[in-house]
Structures are given as C-alpha cells and as structure tokens.
C-alpha cells in the first residue's frame, strides 16, 4: 500500500516540477522590437501567452476529459489484470480496477494539463505567433 501511495504522489508532483520550464518565442530584432525594447516586448509576449491560454482553455478542458477517460479505461484494465494475478480473488480484482482507473484518469488529465511544459503546444504557439504579428513583431523560433 505504501508503494501505491508513493507512485500516486510522484505522479502528481512530476507535472508540477516540469512546469518550471516553458517554451517561449524568439523575436526578430525588427523595427517594432527595436522601437519598444526588450522589456516591452517581453510584456507583449506575456500578454499574448495569457490571451492564448484564455482562448484555448475550452479546447484543453475537452482534451483533458477525453484523455482522462481513455487512460482510466487502460488503467482499469491493467489494474484488473494485476489485481487478479496477485490477489486471485474478486476483491483484488475490484481494488486493482479502481486503483488503476483512478491513477489512469489522473495521469491522463495531468498529461494534457502540463503538455505545453514538456513539448510544444503547436496550436498555442500559432496563436501567440499570430498575436505578436498583429502587434508588429516577427517570431523567428521557439526555445
């Protein structure tokens, strides 16, 4: 039981640790960038990122729901098999199914919640690129 708790805690803390990093646009030093300076350009990047988060939140919530459901099914199946193999009775089967489904659902939702911290979210990047272009900047890459 202690091992299961450790696994759950690790699974919940991993996205929080990963969230320290994030992808950011690299701006060309065009006329707009030179005119406003690095600090103002940084504020514009933050504003466009915030706008992207707000606009895309409804799509992210739907993806989280679907991924949580998908991973809950996979986790439930894996838990049922594990419970049956190691417990050999209905109680172990039920416990394994519930634990597996719970962990699977949590991992599915967390994987979507922190996905732009681990790998680029191309839809969000496109939104930010377009937002910055409307302000006069040119994005030359992402880091």
Secondary structure, DSSP 8 states (H G I E B T S, - for coil): -HHHHHHHHHHHHHHHHHTT----EEE---HHHHHHHHHHHHHHHHHHHHHHHHHHHHHHHHHHHHHHHHHHHHHHHHHHHHHHHHH-SHHHHHHHHHHHHHHHHHHHHHHHHTHHHHS--HHHHHHHHHHHHHTT--EEEE-
